[in-house]
Amino acid sequence: MYGTSEWWYKRGVAGFRLDAVDTLFEDPNLKDDPVRPGKNAYGDPNLENKYNDNLPEVHDVLKALRKTADPYGAVLIGETWTDNVAQLKRYYGANHDELQMPMDLMLTKLKFSAPVFRQHIASVDASGEWPTYVIGNHDIVRSWNRYGDGQHNDQIAKDMAAMYLTLRGTAIMYYGEEIGMQNNNPKRKQDVKDPIGQLGWPQEIGRDGERTPMQWNDTPNAGFTTGAPWLPVPSTYKTYNVADELKDPNSILNWYKGLLALRHHDQALLDGDYVALNQDDPNVLSYLRRSGDDAVIVVINMSAKLQKVSFDLAKQGFGSGSAKTLLTTQTSLQNNSSVRQLSLEPFAAYLAELQK
């Protein structure tokens, strides 16, 4: 394993994503995992993965992989499914000698809620590590479906982007999030390609729904192929596709493009601290990203109702409340010049540069 990775580093590979790295080892005595109440989608007893997940030997291997990677400046990203931040922290290594970027996949299990996200972000930030936020991947229902409420999914998709693309750390995107791609779940067992779905149907439908082709335009098969794709393209490709969204200034894609451009050039977003604001607000998630005298405020209404918020930023050195809008989903805030008081439309997102 180490020699193989080094072979690739010598040929210019910049690093590896380590799939399901927490399952690298099983107990050498092949002990049975403890049985939990209930059954899984296959009808088998639920198990506590005590003897085949997150075993100490995993960390020994990660240290060796990191030792091989470091001379080449290579990066190791880990698919690390953890239950809490303490577990996640171990994958960095006590001496920062394991993964540079273990994925925070816990975010994918959280409900769309300002207090829930605020608590999780605070816990991750308090760990002192460099976060690696993930809101979706090829094994779980797409983020547009999972966080959405069935009525405001596009707005919620923009809110999620505003959050995980402005937090301290690295964001790992899953293709299609940037255009609002949706699950296209199979309706019949004979249409299932994923072995997991074939085995567990209908309680377990598999992962085909989140793995459909990228939607480039509104031509047949979303412009992905002129042949027959392995998985069918959902009918929503007619409106959720790259070509059409590029033309729409209010599309999810152009919102992502604006956030990514800002993220690459704004000093506060590049390396600034995270400072939580209005921590008792049950509906609006807000925080500062601050680097020296540079600061960006991020305000996200995570409710379906109008919310009025106010900010006193004297402790942060921005007592005037003066601001210059950077990005917003709310037209009436595009020329806003103060954050002392804001009136936020349902699911509105607002980003501004603070001025002294």
Secondary structure as GFF3:
##gff-version 3
##sequence-region A 1 356
A	DSSP	alpha_helix	2	9	.	.	.	ID=ss1
A	DSSP	beta_strand	15	18	.	.	.	ID=ss2
A	DSSP	three_ten_helix	21	23	.	.	.	ID=ss3
A	DSSP	beta_strand	35	39	.	.	.	ID=ss4
A	DSSP	beta_strand	45	47	.	.	.	ID=ss5
A	DSSP	alpha_helix	56	69	.	.	.	ID=ss6
A	DSSP	three_ten_helix	70	72	.	.	.	ID=ss7
A	DSSP	beta_strand	75	78	.	.	.	ID=ss8
A	DSSP	alpha_helix	85	90	.	.	.	ID=ss9
A	DSSP	beta_strand	101	102	.	.	.	ID=ss10
A	DSSP	three_ten_helix	105	109	.	.	.	ID=ss11
A	DSSP	alpha_helix	114	126	.	.	.	ID=ss12
A	DSSP	beta_strand	132	134	.	.	.	ID=ss13
A	DSSP	alpha_helix	143	147	.	.	.	ID=ss14
A	DSSP	alpha_helix	153	164	.	.	.	ID=ss15
A	DSSP	beta_strand	170	172	.	.	.	ID=ss16
A	DSSP	three_ten_helix	177	179	.	.	.	ID=ss17
A	DSSP	three_ten_helix	189	191	.	.	.	ID=ss18
A	DSSP	alpha_helix	195	200	.	.	.	ID=ss19
A	DSSP	three_ten_helix	208	210	.	.	.	ID=ss20
A	DSSP	three_ten_helix	220	223	.	.	.	ID=ss21
A	DSSP	three_ten_helix	235	238	.	.	.	ID=ss22
A	DSSP	alpha_helix	242	247	.	.	.	ID=ss23
A	DSSP	alpha_helix	252	265	.	.	.	ID=ss24
A	DSSP	alpha_helix	267	271	.	.	.	ID=ss25
A	DSSP	beta_strand	273	277	.	.	.	ID=ss26
A	DSSP	beta_strand	284	291	.	.	.	ID=ss27
A	DSSP	beta_strand	294	301	.	.	.	ID=ss28
A	DSSP	beta_strand	307	310	.	.	.	ID=ss29
A	DSSP	beta_strand	323	328	.	.	.	ID=ss30
A	DSSP	three_ten_helix	331	333	.	.	.	ID=ss31
A	DSSP	beta_strand	341	344	.	.	.	ID=ss32
A	DSSP	beta_strand	349	354	.	.	.	ID=ss33
###
